Amino acid sequence: MELPLLRLAVVDSTQAFLRRNPHLGFCAVLAERQTEGRGRQGNCWESAAGAGLWMSAALPAPSGVAPGLVLQRAMTAAARVLDPEGRTLGLKWPNDLVAWKEGRLVKLGGILGEQIGGRLIVGLGVNLTEAPDLPGRAIPPASLRELGLETRPPGSLAIHIANLWTSLNEEFQPLFRWPAADMAVRWGEGQGTCLGWEPDGRLKVATAEGLLRLSAGEISGLG
């Protein structure tokens, strides 16, 4: 299934645009700039013109895939396009695009999704040529260019990524996962030791209070 791509100069957010226009059916939308880009848990996503890839796609909702896996697979599919040789980009739980830079984990992009009826709307933001200045972040932002990765035209990237997203029943494996087993982790509500990623996308963590299996909506600020 090949999705048509709509190109917009400026929009509040590509995600909101597809929510407002269900008559467009299954398609992808690419914006040069967003004025109200959003990340997970309502965070603002910086969307400077020409600096990144800002896109969403309305897809048939995949069947037989745990909700926690859908966005992980979608982000890993995007990493396959952005890092064709598979040497740099990995996945931070639950579904952030990350890499190692000078021994420190940095964030390249974020993804969000929502199912409305039979449509799954997936939105992706990736820093291509520059990253916003966000001091104080435990995992600071970075761009593909800073990591030495080729930055192809956003339209070409969007088409390739959106078409991979039509096959989210396929298992996509990231180069690396963070946190890995036995790593200490903290989040806004607690701390513990990672025991691994569950098959349904949850994170298994051992804490002083016992074993937890965390879903994406249950914690914030994992670091």
Order of alpha helices (4+ residues) and beta strands (2+ residues): beta-alpha-beta-beta-alpha-beta-beta-beta-beta-alpha-beta-beta-beta-beta-beta
